[in-house]
């Protein structure tokens, strides 16, 4: 039986599609050892309006990260958000955050006062929220500098959190 050139090309294309994700997962496990990183599992998705705030039509993007059993929601907009008096200043390392009042979730707001406004949503018992925000802001701020168009939203695919 003879395999045609076209068949070989199809097999090679398919193997490249399957091999790359497998190699990335293997590399991630070697780099991060036993500790699993936070992975972007969905997004960035375009939004019209941010549901965490008063009714609005802000252009935004959201992404969902998975860290172990936790899901972390991140919302990005290029528009500054108006803070209400209920938002409490909350330090996180070198960053100044604001905590939104919410009984069911931890919601934090970060802005670089130029073109980055980020909202982070965590479950109340997630202890690495400050680590996640610090790493995310650092990587996102770096990557957004390479964005050529406003629709380029560079949510980092992998974030390594320090275990506490």
N, C-alpha and C positions, 0 to 999 in steps of 0.2 A: 504494500500500500504506500502510495506517495502522498506527501503533504505539500500542498501548494504554497506558494509564496504569500498569497493573501491570507491563508489560514494561519501561517506563522506570524504574520503581522498582527492579526486579531488576537492571537494568543499572547503575544508580547504586550500589546496594549492592555489587555485584561490583567495580565500579571503585574504591570506597572501600577494599575489602579488598586489592586489588592495588596501589593507589596509595600507601597509607600505608607499607608496607614499602619500596617503591621510593624514596619521599621520605626515609625514615630512612637508607637506605643512601647516598643522594646527599649528605644533610646530614653524615653521618659522614665520608664521603670528603673533603668540603670542610673540615670542622673539623679533621680529623687529617692532612690533606695526604697526602703519600707514605707516611707511617708508619701502618701498620695498627694499630688498637686490639685489645686482647684482648676477645673477644666470648663471652658466655655462650651455648653451643650446646646444652646439655642440662641440665635441672634448674630449680629444685631438686627432687630426688627424695627421697621419704621412705625412710629406712632403719630397720631394727631391728637394731642391733648395728653396730659399726664394725670392719671386717675388719683394719684396720691395728694393732689393739690385741689384747690377750689376750681370750679369749672373753668377750663381754659382750652385754647386751641394751639398750644405750643407744639412746634415741630420737634420731635425727639426720637431717640432710638433706645431700645432696651435689649439687654442680653441676660441670659440666665447661666449661672455657674453652678457646678456641682463640686462640693468638697465633702468627701466621705458620704454621709447621709444627708447633708445639709444642701438646700438650694438657696442661692444668693441671687437677688435681682439687682441689676444695675441699669439706671436710666441716665442717658446723656442728652443734653440740649446745648446748643450754642447761645441760647438766650439766658440772660441773668434772671434768676427767680426772685420774686419779692418775698422777703422773709416777714413773717408775722411776729408779734410779740411773744407768741407761744413757743417759738423756736429757741431752744436754749443753746448757748455757746458750749462746745464740748471739745476739749483738746485731744488730739491723737498724734503723739510724737511731735513732729514739726508742723503738722497740719492743724488748721483751725476749722473744725466742723461745727455744724448746727444739728441738734437732735430735734426731730419733729415729734410732737406729742402723739403717741399712739399706745394703746394698752396692749395690743396683740403682737406688735412687731417693733423691732428697733429700726428706725428710719433716720439716716444721716444725710446731710447735705454738705457738699463741698463745691467751692467755686474758686477759680484762680483770678476772678475779677476782670477777666478779659473775654475769653471765648469758650470757656469750659465750665459747665454746671453739671454736677453729677449727684444723683440720689442713689443711695445704697439701702437695700431692704434685707434685713436679717431676721431670723427667728430669735426670740428673746433669750434663749439659752446658748446661742452661738458665742463662744468666748474669743474667737480670733478675728473679730470684726475690725479692730484697729489695724492689725497686721494686713488683712485683706485690703482695706482701704488704702493704706500706705503704699503697698506694692502696686495696686491697681493704678493709683494716681500717678506714681512715678513712671510706670510703663506706658500708660495711656498718653500722658503729657509728652513723652518722647515720641511715640508713634504718630500722634496727631500732627506733629510738625512735618511729617512726610506726606500727609494727605493733600492731594492735588485738588480735590473737589469736595464740596460740602457733604456729598453722600458717602464719601469715604470715611467710615467710622471704624477706627482701628482698635476694637476690643481685643485685648491680649487673649490668645488661645489658652495659655497655660500660666498659672500663677503659683509659685511655690511659697507656701505659708510656713512660718517657723512654728514648730510644735511648742506648746507651753506645758 
